[in-house]
Amino acid sequence: MQNMLTLLSNALCRITGRTAGAQTVSEAARITASCSFADFTPQVTFDIKEACAAGVEAAINRSDHLITAYRAHAYTYTRGVSVKEILCELMGRRGGVSKGKGGSMHMYAPHFYGGNGIVGAQVPLGAGIALACQYQGNNQLCVTLYGDGAANQGQLFEAFNMAALWKLPCIFICENNQYSMGTSAERASASTDYYKRGDYIPGIRVDGMDVLCVREAVKFAADLCRAGKGPIVMELQTYRYHGHSMSDPGVSYRTREEIQDVRSKNDPIALLKEQMLSNNMTSVEELKEMDVAIRKEVEEAAQFAMADPEPPLDDLCNHIFKNDPPLEVRGTNPWSKLKSVS
């Protein structure tokens, strides 16, 4: 994860692209990318497809808001949380971003609302955040992400209806990895055109394996929302290499050959590397140095997390509320009392 995110972050910092193609998500759109490094090509033009898959953060502002489901680790990182804090939280350690009490599903950062454990529940919450942006008139928006498995939840359509009525600045993004928890989209959904699910809300389908496509599509959607023409539904067609969870080997409902075929032909890291190398925007040596540095950072963070202590029992009920005086919390029975400190 860190390897991919850091590579994309460095590449997108180098590829500005702000002045080109922001209003275009049609087939065979072209974007211009600039580079200020003296040893490399100063400007190139890429042919891209419809729009695409990991550049959400590159297309919005830090002051914008983002909410997602329980596959939240990458967005936690792009929203500013360190690798060390993420790994500590995954291991239930005191140094975690949620002090070891939230785990994989409940990690937060400024303008980032998790990480939600109930399938689809984050979608109406995202609409509410967008309503707050509209009410406050701050020119901000909310990116609300969900998976193809959650796309059949009834609460999505309730949120769509309210968002459309009030023209909320909300980008609803379905990350379609094709298998949700372990059932193919074709077996679970009568219609797999998730970008059309908004009906009366405009929608676009995006190549979720191409970071530049994703960035351009989300920039287009963000401009639409800031102009008071939101909401919009977006489907990012992507792929999950591994199982849904630790208990899922990931090959009981698909073949190893299928997974390897996607890795060899459509891997987003490999595609971006190839684009940058073929256009002389980086060098093999620079990418190798980056890879070594990333692996070192992740290894050090993992070692720290394994050595970090678990939160003490006395900390169990703390931080229920923010900035409140200490209060009593009932324990496992009416006679046991615990204290909560903000």
Legacy VTK file of the C-alpha trace (Angstrom):
# vtk DataFile Version 3.0
C-alpha trace
ASCII
DATASET POLYDATA
POINTS 342 float
0.000 0.000 0.000
2.683 2.472 1.032
4.739 1.647 -2.061
1.842 2.525 -4.322
0.730 5.623 -2.464
4.156 7.166 -2.207
4.915 6.506 -5.876
1.591 8.047 -6.888
2.094 10.977 -4.551
5.532 11.763 -5.971
4.326 11.312 -9.532
1.259 13.487 -9.094
3.310 16.224 -7.455
5.495 16.165 -10.534
2.552 15.978 -12.928
0.614 19.196 -12.367
-2.001 18.929 -15.102
-4.267 21.548 -13.442
-4.745 23.537 -16.630
-5.599 20.736 -18.997
-8.491 18.380 -19.482
-10.320 19.104 -16.221
-13.664 19.347 -18.018
-13.140 16.289 -20.219
-13.936 12.710 -19.290
-14.787 11.403 -22.762
-13.095 8.468 -24.462
-9.527 9.186 -25.625
-9.258 12.463 -23.738
-5.804 14.000 -23.588
-4.103 15.685 -20.654
-0.920 17.689 -20.460
1.552 17.050 -17.665
4.395 19.329 -16.636
7.701 18.621 -14.928
10.160 21.149 -13.495
13.113 18.777 -13.073
15.983 19.796 -15.343
17.082 16.250 -16.200
13.674 15.138 -17.383
11.185 15.989 -20.123
9.495 19.286 -19.152
6.063 18.528 -20.654
4.250 15.558 -22.163
0.736 14.702 -23.334
-0.924 11.424 -22.322
-3.827 9.691 -24.056
-6.192 8.540 -21.329
-9.472 6.642 -21.358
-12.708 7.789 -19.715
-11.404 8.775 -16.290
-9.815 6.740 -13.440
-8.664 5.241 -10.014
-6.380 6.453 -7.243
-6.093 10.148 -7.868
-9.054 11.173 -5.698
-6.825 12.966 -3.208
-4.881 14.680 -5.996
-8.103 16.171 -7.366
-9.605 17.652 -4.196
-8.431 20.106 -1.555
-7.219 19.328 1.955
-10.188 21.296 3.260
-12.616 19.011 1.401
-14.137 16.056 3.221
-13.964 12.312 2.665
-15.822 9.355 4.147
-15.544 5.695 3.203
-16.297 2.131 4.308
-14.080 -0.218 6.293
-11.396 -0.493 3.586
-10.045 2.833 4.793
-6.286 2.344 5.183
-5.157 4.092 1.987
-7.424 7.093 2.509
-6.271 7.362 6.114
-2.746 7.740 4.769
-3.622 10.245 2.028
-5.513 12.327 4.587
-2.282 12.767 6.560
-1.965 9.904 9.054
1.497 8.301 9.253
2.250 4.681 8.352
3.339 4.110 11.950
-0.013 5.258 13.356
-1.944 3.157 10.832
0.002 -0.037 11.560
-0.251 0.537 15.319
-4.017 0.871 14.972
-4.253 -2.297 12.871
-2.426 -4.160 15.659
-4.489 -2.604 18.450
-1.565 -0.672 19.913
-1.572 2.459 22.007
0.268 4.491 19.380
-2.488 3.972 16.822
-4.408 6.845 15.272
-7.437 5.825 17.385
-5.228 4.827 20.335
-5.556 1.137 19.457
-9.291 0.996 20.153
-10.686 1.455 16.653
-8.841 -1.114 14.600
-9.081 -1.450 10.842
-12.560 0.052 10.509
-12.284 3.148 12.678
-9.433 5.440 11.719
-9.942 9.187 11.445
-8.101 12.389 10.518
-9.007 16.049 9.961
-11.770 16.181 7.320
-11.751 12.354 7.192
-14.607 10.512 8.879
-13.501 6.894 8.599
-13.827 3.928 8.226
-17.403 2.758 8.950
-18.238 -0.803 9.954
-21.833 -1.018 8.690
-22.175 -1.690 4.967
-23.387 1.432 3.171
-23.956 3.439 6.365
-21.354 6.023 5.393
-23.332 7.151 2.331
-26.109 9.092 4.124
-23.452 10.412 6.525
-21.529 11.724 3.515
-24.679 13.425 2.243
-25.011 15.051 5.668
-21.430 16.320 5.523
-22.155 17.781 2.070
-25.262 19.445 3.500
-23.085 21.056 6.178
-20.724 22.345 3.463
-23.650 23.854 1.578
-25.173 25.342 4.738
-21.882 26.943 5.769
-21.201 28.230 2.263
-17.506 27.305 2.478
-17.089 26.038 -1.139
-16.113 22.609 0.186
-17.457 19.219 -0.876
-17.649 15.657 0.389
-16.334 12.587 -1.409
-18.480 9.643 -0.292
-17.073 6.225 -1.180
-18.695 2.792 -1.092
-18.153 -0.582 -2.737
-20.088 -2.564 -5.313
-21.387 -4.771 -2.508
-22.906 -1.757 -0.740
-24.402 -0.405 -3.964
-27.577 -2.454 -3.403
-28.266 -0.981 0.049
-31.549 0.909 0.313
-30.060 3.779 2.288
-27.943 4.750 -0.742
-31.037 5.623 -2.730
-32.536 7.615 0.126
-29.305 9.617 0.294
-29.268 10.056 -3.498
-32.803 11.439 -3.429
-32.093 14.006 -0.720
-28.772 14.997 -2.301
-30.443 15.563 -5.672
-33.342 17.542 -4.180
-30.977 19.884 -2.364
-28.202 19.858 -5.018
-25.620 18.916 -2.430
-21.870 19.197 -3.220
-21.338 15.441 -2.912
-19.331 13.084 -5.137
-20.716 9.577 -4.627
-18.009 7.107 -5.683
-18.616 3.380 -6.094
-15.283 1.536 -5.948
-16.260 -1.494 -8.024
-13.692 -4.219 -7.362
-16.009 -6.714 -9.123
-16.351 -9.158 -6.215
-17.564 -7.171 -3.173
-17.016 -9.599 -0.256
-16.722 -12.688 -2.449
-19.591 -12.737 -4.933
-19.171 -11.488 -8.487
-21.078 -8.338 -9.380
-23.039 -10.238 -12.049
-24.393 -12.667 -9.450
-25.243 -9.973 -6.889
-26.636 -7.096 -8.975
-29.403 -7.106 -11.573
-27.619 -4.129 -13.139
-23.858 -3.721 -12.899
-23.928 -0.216 -14.372
-23.327 1.316 -10.942
-22.715 4.760 -12.375
-26.334 4.774 -13.619
-27.788 3.922 -10.214
-28.341 7.597 -9.410
-31.036 7.676 -12.120
-31.778 11.427 -11.964
-28.169 12.149 -10.858
-25.519 12.317 -13.621
-22.986 9.511 -13.519
-19.676 8.585 -15.133
-17.745 5.324 -15.327
-14.005 5.599 -14.763
-10.980 3.357 -15.314
-10.093 2.815 -11.696
-6.706 1.292 -12.516
-5.295 4.492 -14.024
-4.408 7.196 -11.510
-4.399 9.987 -14.080
-7.893 9.057 -15.262
-9.189 9.103 -11.707
-7.628 12.467 -10.987
-9.129 14.075 -14.091
-12.574 12.582 -13.474
-12.676 13.664 -9.832
-11.473 17.164 -10.802
-14.371 17.351 -13.248
-16.818 16.168 -10.569
-15.407 18.576 -7.980
-15.761 21.530 -10.362
-19.361 20.487 -11.018
-20.160 20.369 -7.292
-18.471 23.697 -6.537
-20.543 25.286 -9.301
-23.721 24.277 -7.437
-24.570 21.503 -9.922
-23.982 18.513 -7.660
-24.337 15.753 -6.758
-22.699 13.286 -9.155
-22.251 9.494 -9.100
-18.966 7.950 -10.212
-18.024 4.305 -10.693
-14.335 3.431 -10.442
-13.747 0.070 -12.100
-10.910 -1.448 -10.141
-9.767 -4.873 -8.886
-8.961 -6.472 -5.552
-5.895 -8.748 -5.727
-6.271 -10.243 -2.259
-9.149 -11.703 -0.268
-11.821 -9.538 1.315
-10.396 -10.246 4.774
-7.830 -12.409 6.554
-10.301 -15.333 6.495
-10.775 -15.093 2.712
-8.066 -16.724 0.550
-9.502 -14.841 -2.433
-9.369 -17.759 -4.885
-12.528 -19.719 -4.045
-14.662 -17.545 -6.341
-12.085 -16.748 -9.049
-8.920 -18.308 -10.455
-5.312 -17.477 -9.666
-4.806 -17.042 -13.412
-7.400 -14.264 -13.502
-5.674 -12.389 -10.691
-2.260 -12.772 -12.332
-3.653 -11.586 -15.668
-4.902 -8.347 -14.101
-1.590 -7.844 -12.283
0.425 -8.288 -15.459
-1.734 -6.097 -17.723
-3.496 -3.470 -15.595
-1.544 -2.902 -12.390
-1.840 0.834 -11.566
1.720 1.160 -10.234
3.226 -0.541 -13.267
1.105 1.556 -15.636
2.205 4.834 -14.034
5.859 3.737 -13.964
5.696 2.872 -17.640
4.091 6.206 -18.536
6.673 8.203 -16.596
9.690 6.225 -17.821
8.611 6.200 -21.467
8.107 9.985 -21.339
11.412 10.629 -19.522
9.728 12.031 -16.415
11.803 9.870 -14.067
14.570 7.272 -14.170
14.827 3.623 -13.179
17.456 4.585 -10.600
15.167 7.163 -8.970
12.323 4.644 -8.744
14.646 2.038 -7.178
15.833 4.547 -4.585
12.244 5.412 -3.811
11.328 1.746 -3.432
14.206 1.103 -1.019
13.283 4.129 1.095
9.612 3.090 1.200
10.391 -0.482 2.245
12.673 0.810 4.982
9.983 3.179 6.304
7.318 0.456 6.327
9.624 -2.081 8.000
10.578 0.382 10.729
6.912 1.268 11.274
5.965 -2.425 11.508
8.714 -3.103 14.063
7.588 -0.104 16.122
3.969 -1.261 16.025
4.829 -4.777 17.180
6.799 -3.400 20.133
4.239 -0.743 21.065
2.118 -1.669 24.134
-1.610 -2.318 24.010
-3.838 0.359 25.552
-4.318 -0.194 29.308
-7.657 -1.401 30.671
-8.129 1.946 32.442
-8.248 3.563 29.003
-11.165 1.408 27.850
-13.936 4.007 28.137
-11.916 7.163 27.557
-12.537 9.487 24.630
-16.239 8.678 24.216
-16.931 12.400 23.914
-14.684 15.289 22.937
-13.871 18.052 25.433
-16.384 16.905 28.041
-15.750 16.670 31.800
-15.123 13.132 33.139
-18.253 11.002 33.325
-19.265 7.583 34.595
-19.962 4.783 32.131
-21.765 1.582 33.045
-19.644 -1.519 32.672
-20.756 -5.078 31.896
-23.392 -4.953 34.643
-25.302 -2.175 36.454
-22.946 -2.305 39.451
-19.643 -1.841 37.640
-18.790 1.774 36.921
-16.017 2.992 34.656
-14.770 6.508 34.080
-14.530 8.244 30.721
-12.051 11.090 30.192
-12.085 13.137 26.985
LINES 1 343
342 0 1 2 3 4 5 6 7 8 9 10 11 12 13 14 15 16 17 18 19 20 21 22 23 24 25 26 27 28 29 30 31 32 33 34 35 36 37 38 39 40 41 42 43 44 45 46 47 48 49 50 51 52 53 54 55 56 57 58 59 60 61 62 63 64 65 66 67 68 69 70 71 72 73 74 75 76 77 78 79 80 81 82 83 84 85 86 87 88 89 90 91 92 93 94 95 96 97 98 99 100 101 102 103 104 105 106 107 108 109 110 111 112 113 114 115 116 117 118 119 120 121 122 123 124 125 126 127 128 129 130 131 132 133 134 135 136 137 138 139 140 141 142 143 144 145 146 147 148 149 150 151 152 153 154 155 156 157 158 159 160 161 162 163 164 165 166 167 168 169 170 171 172 173 174 175 176 177 178 179 180 181 182 183 184 185 186 187 188 189 190 191 192 193 194 195 196 197 198 199 200 201 202 203 204 205 206 207 208 209 210 211 212 213 214 215 216 217 218 219 220 221 222 223 224 225 226 227 228 229 230 231 232 233 234 235 236 237 238 239 240 241 242 243 244 245 246 247 248 249 250 251 252 253 254 255 256 257 258 259 260 261 262 263 264 265 266 267 268 269 270 271 272 273 274 275 276 277 278 279 280 281 282 283 284 285 286 287 288 289 290 291 292 293 294 295 296 297 298 299 300 301 302 303 304 305 306 307 308 309 310 311 312 313 314 315 316 317 318 319 320 321 322 323 324 325 326 327 328 329 330 331 332 333 334 335 336 337 338 339 340 341
